[in-house]
Amino acid sequence: MLERVIAAVREVARDEIMARYLQVERIYKADGSFYTEADLSAQENCWSDCTILPSCDDR
């Protein structure tokens, strides 16, 4: 299962983050840190790929 998680994260990084690297606007948060459209897209895609993980309720 770990291999599937690693593969999913690599796919999201390649498709969502690297495709936009240095081409997106930084959005600053109140604490001074920032995020980008690529971050939001990667997060959304990682969550959609979480179906490969067992549910915590399945224990």
HUHU-V344768 format. One record per helix or strand of 2 or more residues. SS is the DSSP state (A for helix, B for strand). FROM is the first residue (numbers start at 1). LEN is the number of residues. Records with the same first field share a line. If there is no record, write none. Layout:
SS=FROM-LEN, FROM-LEN
This chain:
A=2-19, 37-16, 56-3
B=27-2, 34-2
